[in-house]
Amino acid sequence: MEHTYQYAWIIPFVPLPIPLLIGVGLLLFPRATKNLRRIWAFLSVLLLTIVMIMSIDLSIQQINRSFIYQYIWSWVINNDFSFELGYLIDPLTSIMLVLISSVGIMVLIYSDNYLSHDQGYLRFFTYMSLFSTSMLGLVISSNLIQIYIFWELIGMCSYLLIGFWFTRPLAANACQKAFVTNRVGDFGFLLGILSFYWIIGSFEFQDLFEVSNNLIYNNEINLLLLIFCAPLLFIGAAAKSAQFPLHVWLPDAMEGPTPISALIHAATMVAAGIFLVARLLPLFIVIPYIKNGIAFIAIITLFLGATLALAQKDIKRSLAYSTMSQLGYIMLAISMGSYRTALFHLITHAYSKALLFLGSGSVIHSMETIVGYSPDKSQNLVLMGGLRKHIPITKIAFLLGTLSLCGIPPLACFWSKDEILKDSWFYSPIFAIIAWLTAVLTAFYMFRIYLLTFEGHFNINFKNYSGKETNSFASISLWGKSRLKTITNCVFLETLLRMTTNEKPSFSLKKKKIYYNANLRKNIQPFISIFANKKIFLYPYESDDVILFCLLLLILFALFVGAIGISFDHSIMTLDILSKWLTPSINLLHPNLQNSPNLSEFLQDTIFSVSIVSVGIFIALFFYKPVYSCFQNLELINSFGKLFSKTLFADKIRGIIYNWSYNCGYIDAFYTKFLTGGIRVLMEITNFFDRRLIDGITNGMGVISFFLGETIKYLGGGRVSSYLFFFSFYLSIFLFIFYIFYFYILF
């Protein structure tokens, strides 16, 4: 075991050869490097698999022996300064290593197929390997300054990946917005690091915790100083993990490729902020008001994220706000001292959200065959619908991810989210009510996404030859997997189909032939363009086997990863590996919040939580799927529907809620008008002051000197008598003024 821990420092550097070799290869052998691009993808997956194996080995040792290992060596030594580098392997580190490597492998395999035709294929895997190296280095760091180094590397990689398609103006603006927003948090983080070094004299975590506790216990430090410095450390975590008010970069980050969205939201960038707060929790819990402040920010974040996801049309932006809300839950659990529960939800949420994002990527990939490669259309929920018939595996994967995130047993997020909601009652009833209300909103907007995407019918509208809009469209598959549909109110087109193919359109899959469909598509193409004013659309098709393989693996995680935290007292079901894993950390923090409930208490909490979630699901079904259509003859249902639409959700209230959500809570508009606009006004005032006042005085003195010189030169005629006259005249005036002033002062 000691031998394994001694070589744990290698873990962050295992993926590093990929970006180095690709960079050298593109410089020296560009054609050969590009031709072997699938080899680079295979090597990326292989190296990250090695990291996962090493991480699992370290985690097993952590579970069996609860062993914490730290190795430090000096780098810079001076009389008054000593800087050390090292690595720390503890339960938190081992959890993050497994999470990063496992999700990263799925994303890399998925990306190999998803971006197979992209020109930036090699560039993508270069950035991904560097991103993995940065995150792995962050979680094994043993001091604050070392964390800050990898912290900045993560910010740089996120900038490159979010702006991967930098030719798109939206992507270019999104990566700049993410970079600038995180610079605000990083600046505060750097100030916090320097402040605590000035107070304590060390960057090491152990010294930071021990000295801070001793100073506070012995009243040897002003608490106001610590209360001022500690939030600076949290600002950096708030920016990375998209906590209010530094959350504005997260939805715009969806302009990057979908695999990047999955990695950022599941296991890397947003997880870095959670990791930092969890790492510094022994410091935060001993400083008054800091935990309450973090809890206040977290409760705003989780509720705000849920409300902003209610009316989003972009499927990825809806999931982004969902991530923001769930990160608020995790941050709330940490601030309450529920260390185990927070990390438990971090794990379950990571796999569930990775499943949802990769599932959304499969949906987008399918929609692109219908509406083209325009992201504003292929990601638009309004243009989706009825996909369950055409991409059934993706539908099942997305449904399971949705149920997990809503908290439906026995899926993964249920076990962790239910614990957070239960612990919130002991911390603050007001926070608990908000958290439970957010759970209802989570169920509503997640099922809204699912229903708009997979249920109902296609919502694509185009005009037929008569100029009328229609929802149906001609769809012909080369492989005979889809059924032919004629355009509504277009009998002439149906006749035209029969004339061009010399046979009746068959709706039997057995009679469909490849050559028939290919010929049919060839013949109908010009007529659709003429009479329907639109090219033929294809039905969406299921993604390739590689993408489905990743989804199926993540389904297994979403189903069974919650088992690591299941524990009931006095029951047969005791699979709580997580508590054993985190034993040293739990004992260090709050063991009183880690007690396992008995089976009866668990069943009571489960019934209540599932009932609450079911309310949100029912509301989503009520609005987005006519579940009561079969009861149209029942007067009670109709009366309830009319009352529901006229009172509680009147047009004005619906409009306010919709505008608030769709416009992102007007927070971006506020920043644009007051912050950006205020800075511009300040710059204009400064520019005016500099040009008109500072430069004006200098330039004015020069102009005055010039005109005085020009005036005086005409007074000089070269005659001494004239000079004496003017001298006497000015001298008499001066003496007169001096005399008047002197006389006035004396008398």
Residue pairs with C-beta under 8 A, 6 or more apart in sequence:
1 61
1 65
1 67
4 54
4 57
4 58
4 61
5 58
5 61
5 67
5 69
5 71
5 89
6 71
8 54
8 58
8 69
8 87
8 89
8 140
9 71
9 87
9 140
10 54
11 51
11 54
11 55
11 97
11 136
11 140
12 133
12 136
12 137
12 140
13 133
14 47
14 48
14 50
14 51
14 54
15 44
15 47
15 48
15 51
15 129
15 130
15 132
15 133
15 136
16 129
16 130
16 133
17 47
18 40
18 43
18 44
18 47
18 125
18 126
18 129
19 126
19 127
19 129
19 130
19 133
21 40
22 33
22 40
22 122
22 125
22 126
23 126
25 32
25 33
26 33
26 34
26 122
33 40
33 122
34 122
37 121
37 122
37 125
38 112
40 122
40 125
41 108
41 111
41 112
41 121
41 125
44 108
44 125
44 128
44 129
45 105
45 108
45 109
45 112
47 129
48 101
48 104
48 105
48 108
48 132
49 101
49 105
51 97
51 101
51 132
51 136
52 98
52 101
52 102
52 105
54 97
55 94
55 97
55 98
55 101
56 98
58 89
58 94
58 97
59 94
59 95
59 97
59 98
59 581
61 67
62 89
62 90
62 91
62 94
62 581
63 577
63 580
63 581
66 91
66 580
66 583
66 584
68 88
68 89
68 90
68 91
68 584
69 88
69 89
69 90
70 86
70 87
70 88
70 89
70 142
70 206
71 86
71 87
71 142
72 84
72 85
72 86
72 142
72 204
73 84
73 85
73 86
74 82
74 83
74 84
75 83
75 84
75 85
76 82
76 83
77 83
83 145
83 203
84 142
84 143
84 203
84 204
85 142
85 143
85 146
86 142
86 143
86 146
87 140
87 141
87 142
88 140
88 141
88 142
88 205
89 140
90 584
90 585
91 581
91 582
91 583
91 584
91 585
92 139
92 275
92 278
92 279
92 343
92 582
92 585
93 139
93 140
94 581
95 343
95 346
95 347
95 581
95 582
96 139
96 271
96 275
97 136
97 139
97 140
99 267
99 271
99 346
99 347
99 350
100 132
100 135
100 136
100 139
100 267
100 268
100 271
101 132
101 136
102 267
102 557
103 262
103 263
103 266
103 267
103 350
103 351
103 354
104 128
104 132
104 263
104 267
104 268
106 354
106 358
106 550
106 553
106 554
107 128
107 259
107 262
107 263
107 354
107 358
108 125
108 128
108 259
109 546
109 549
109 550
110 259
110 262
110 358
110 361
110 546
110 547
110 550
111 124
111 125
111 128
111 257
111 259
112 546
113 543
113 544
113 546
113 547
114 257
114 258
114 259
114 361
114 365
114 547
115 121
115 124
115 257
115 259
118 124
118 257
120 164
120 165
123 164
124 161
124 164
124 257
127 157
127 160
127 161
127 164
128 161
128 263
130 153
130 157
131 154
131 157
131 158
131 161
131 263
131 268
132 268
133 153
134 150
134 153
134 154
134 156
134 157
135 150
135 154
135 267
135 268
135 269
135 271
135 272
137 149
137 150
137 153
138 147
138 150
138 151
138 154
138 272
138 275
139 275
141 147
141 150
142 204
142 205
143 202
143 203
143 204
143 205
144 193
144 196
144 197
144 203
144 205
144 208
145 193
145 203
146 203
147 276
147 279
148 189
148 190
148 193
151 186
151 189
151 236
151 240
151 272
152 186
154 240
154 268
154 269
154 272
155 179
155 182
155 183
155 186
158 175
158 178
158 179
158 182
158 253
158 264
158 269
159 175
159 176
159 178
159 179
160 175
161 256
161 257
161 260
161 264
162 171
162 174
162 175
162 178
162 252
162 253
162 255
162 256
162 260
162 264
163 171
163 172
163 174
163 175
163 176
163 255
163 256
164 171
164 256
164 257
164 260
165 171
165 255
165 256
165 257
166 172
166 175
168 255
168 375
170 252
170 255
170 375
171 255
171 256
173 252
174 249
174 252
174 253
174 254
174 255
174 256
175 253
175 255
175 256
177 248
177 249
177 252
178 249
178 252
178 253
181 239
181 246
181 248
181 249
182 239
182 240
182 246
182 249
184 235
184 239
184 246
185 235
185 236
185 237
185 238
185 239
185 240
185 246
186 236
186 239
188 231
188 232
188 233
188 235
188 236
188 239
189 232
189 233
189 235
189 236
189 237
190 236
191 232
192 229
192 230
192 231
192 232
192 233
192 234
192 235
192 236
193 203
193 233
195 229
195 232
196 208
196 212
196 229
196 233
197 203
199 215
199 221
199 225
199 226
199 229
200 207
200 208
200 211
200 212
201 207
201 211
202 208
202 211
205 279
205 280
208 280
208 283
209 282
209 283
212 226
212 283
212 286
212 287
213 282
213 286
214 220
215 221
216 223
216 226
216 286
216 287
223 287
223 288
226 287
227 287
227 288
227 289
227 290
230 283
230 284
230 287
230 290
231 290
231 293
233 276
233 280
233 283
234 277
234 284
234 290
234 293
234 294
235 246
236 273
236 276
237 243
237 272
237 273
237 274
237 276
237 277
238 244
238 246
238 273
238 297
239 246
239 249
239 273
240 269
240 270
240 272
240 273
240 276
241 270
241 271
241 272
241 273
241 274
241 277
241 327
241 331
242 249
242 250
242 270
242 273
242 301
242 323
242 324
242 327
243 273
243 297
243 298
243 301
243 327
243 328
243 331
244 297
244 300
244 301
244 304
245 667
247 301
247 304
247 305
247 324
248 664
248 667
248 668
248 671
250 270
250 320
250 321
250 323
250 324
251 308
251 317
251 320
251 321
251 664
253 261
253 264
253 320
254 261
254 314
254 316
254 317
254 320
255 375
256 264
258 316
258 357
258 358
258 360
258 361
258 364
259 358
259 361
261 316
261 319
261 320
261 357
261 361
262 353
262 354
262 357
262 358
262 361
263 354
264 270
265 319
265 320
265 323
265 353
265 354
265 357
266 349
266 350
266 351
266 353
266 354
266 357
267 350
267 354
270 323
270 327
271 346
271 350
273 327
274 327
274 330
274 331
274 334
274 342
274 346
277 284
277 294
277 331
277 334
278 334
278 339
278 342
278 343
281 334
281 339
281 589
282 588
282 589
284 290
284 291
284 294
284 335
285 291
285 337
285 589
285 590
291 335
291 336
291 337
292 335
294 331
294 334
294 335
295 332
295 335
295 336
295 427
295 428
295 431
297 331
298 328
298 329
298 331
298 332
298 334
298 335
299 328
299 332
299 431
299 434
299 435
300 328
301 324
301 325
301 327
301 328
301 331
302 324
302 325
302 326
302 327
302 328
302 329
302 332
302 434
302 435
302 438
303 325
303 328
303 434
303 437
303 438
303 441
304 324
304 325
304 328
304 665
305 321
305 322
305 323
305 324
305 325
305 326
305 327
305 328
306 321
306 322
306 325
306 438
306 441
306 442
306 445
307 441
307 657
307 660
307 661
307 665
308 321
308 324
308 660
308 661
308 664
308 665
309 318
309 321
309 322
309 325
309 441
309 445
309 661
310 441
310 444
310 445
310 448
310 657
310 658
310 661
311 657
311 658
311 661
311 662
312 318
312 321
312 381
312 661
312 662
313 380
313 381
313 382
313 662
314 376
314 379
314 380
314 381
315 360
315 363
315 364
315 379
315 380
315 381
315 384
315 449
315 453
316 357
316 360
316 364
316 379
318 381
318 445
318 448
318 449
319 353
319 356
319 357
319 360
319 449
321 445
322 353
322 356
322 405
322 442
322 445
322 446
323 353
325 438
325 441
325 442
326 345
326 349
326 353
326 405
328 438
329 345
329 417
329 420
329 435
329 438
330 342
330 345
330 346
330 349
330 420
331 342
332 420
332 424
332 431
332 435
333 341
333 342
333 345
333 419
333 420
333 423
334 342
336 423
336 424
336 426
336 427
336 593
337 589
337 590
337 593
338 419
338 420
338 423
338 590
338 593
338 594
339 582
339 585
339 586
339 589
339 590
339 594
340 565
340 578
340 579
340 582
340 586
340 594
341 416
341 419
341 420
341 423
341 593
342 420
343 578
343 582
344 415
344 416
344 419
344 564
344 565
344 578
345 413
345 416
345 417
345 419
345 420
347 412
347 416
347 561
347 564
347 578
348 404
348 412
348 413
348 415
348 416
348 417
348 561
348 562
348 565
349 405
349 413
349 416
351 412
351 554
351 557
351 558
351 561
352 401
352 404
352 405
352 411
352 412
352 413
352 558
353 401
353 405
354 554
355 397
355 398
355 400
355 401
355 404
355 551
355 554
355 555
355 557
355 558
356 398
356 401
356 402
356 405
358 397
358 547
358 550
358 551
358 554
359 394
359 397
359 398
359 401
359 551
360 379
360 398
361 547
362 391
362 394
362 397
362 542
362 543
362 547
362 548
362 551
363 384
363 387
363 391
363 394
363 398
363 453
364 375
364 378
364 379
365 543
365 547
366 387
366 390
366 391
366 394
366 540
366 541
366 542
366 543
367 377
367 378
367 379
367 383
367 384
367 540
368 378
369 538
369 539
369 540
369 541
370 460
370 537
370 538
370 539
370 540
371 377
371 378
371 383
371 460
371 537
372 378
377 383
381 449
381 452
381 453
382 452
382 459
383 459
383 460
384 452
384 453
384 454
384 458
384 459
385 452
385 453
385 454
385 455
385 456
385 457
385 458
385 459
386 454
386 455
386 456
386 457
386 458
387 394
387 395
387 453
387 454
387 540
388 395
388 454
388 455
390 482
390 539
390 540
390 541
390 542
391 540
391 541
391 542
391 543
392 542
393 542
393 548
393 551
393 552
394 542
394 543
394 548
394 551
395 454
396 555
397 551
397 552
397 554
397 555
398 450
398 453
398 454
399 450
399 454
400 411
400 555
400 558
400 559
401 554
401 558
402 446
402 447
402 449
402 450
403 411
404 411
404 412
404 413
404 414
404 558
405 413
405 442
405 446
406 413
406 439
406 442
406 443
406 446
406 447
406 613
406 616
406 617
407 413
407 414
407 417
407 418
407 439
407 442
407 443
407 609
407 610
407 613
408 414
408 610
408 613
409 415
409 606
409 610
410 559
410 562
411 558
411 559
411 562
412 557
412 558
412 559
412 560
412 561
412 562
413 562
414 562
414 609
415 562
415 565
415 566
416 562
416 565
417 439
418 605
418 606
418 609
419 565
420 435
421 432
421 435
421 436
421 439
421 609
422 597
422 605
423 593
424 431
424 432
424 435
425 432
426 593
436 612
439 609
439 612
439 613
439 616
440 612
440 613
440 615
440 616
440 619
441 616
442 613
442 616
443 613
443 614
443 615
443 616
443 617
443 620
444 616
444 617
444 619
444 620
445 620
446 620
447 616
447 617
447 620
447 621
447 624
448 620
448 623
448 624
451 620
451 621
451 624
451 625
452 624
455 624
455 625
456 624
456 625
457 471
458 471
458 472
458 473
459 471
460 471
460 473
460 537
461 469
461 470
461 471
462 469
462 470
462 473
462 532
462 533
462 534
463 469
463 470
463 532
463 533
463 534
464 470
464 487
464 488
464 489
464 490
464 493
464 531
464 532
464 533
465 490
465 492
465 493
465 530
465 531
465 532
465 533
466 489
466 490
468 489
470 487
470 488
470 489
470 490
471 488
472 485
472 486
472 487
472 488
473 485
473 487
473 534
473 537
474 484
474 485
474 486
474 487
474 493
474 524
474 528
474 532
474 536
474 537
475 482
475 483
475 484
475 485
475 536
475 537
475 538
475 539
476 482
476 484
476 517
476 520
476 521
476 524
476 536
476 538
477 517
477 538
477 539
477 541
478 514
478 517
478 518
478 521
479 514
479 517
480 509
480 512
480 513
480 514
480 516
480 517
481 509
481 539
481 541
482 538
482 539
483 507
483 509
484 497
484 505
484 506
484 507
484 520
486 493
486 494
486 497
486 505
487 493
487 532
490 531
490 532
492 531
493 527
493 528
493 531
493 532
494 505
496 524
496 527
496 531
497 505
497 520
497 524
498 504
498 505
500 520
500 523
500 524
500 527
501 516
501 519
501 520
501 523
505 520
506 512
521 536
524 536
525 535
525 536
528 534
528 535
528 536
529 535
542 548
563 575
564 575
564 576
564 577
564 578
564 581
565 575
565 576
565 577
565 578
565 579
566 573
566 574
566 575
566 576
567 573
567 574
567 575
567 576
567 579
567 596
568 574
568 596
568 597
568 598
568 599
568 602
569 596
569 597
569 598
569 599
570 598
570 599
571 598
571 599
576 596
579 586
579 594
579 596
586 594
597 605
621 627
622 628
622 644
628 637
628 641
631 637
632 638
660 666
663 669
715 726
716 723
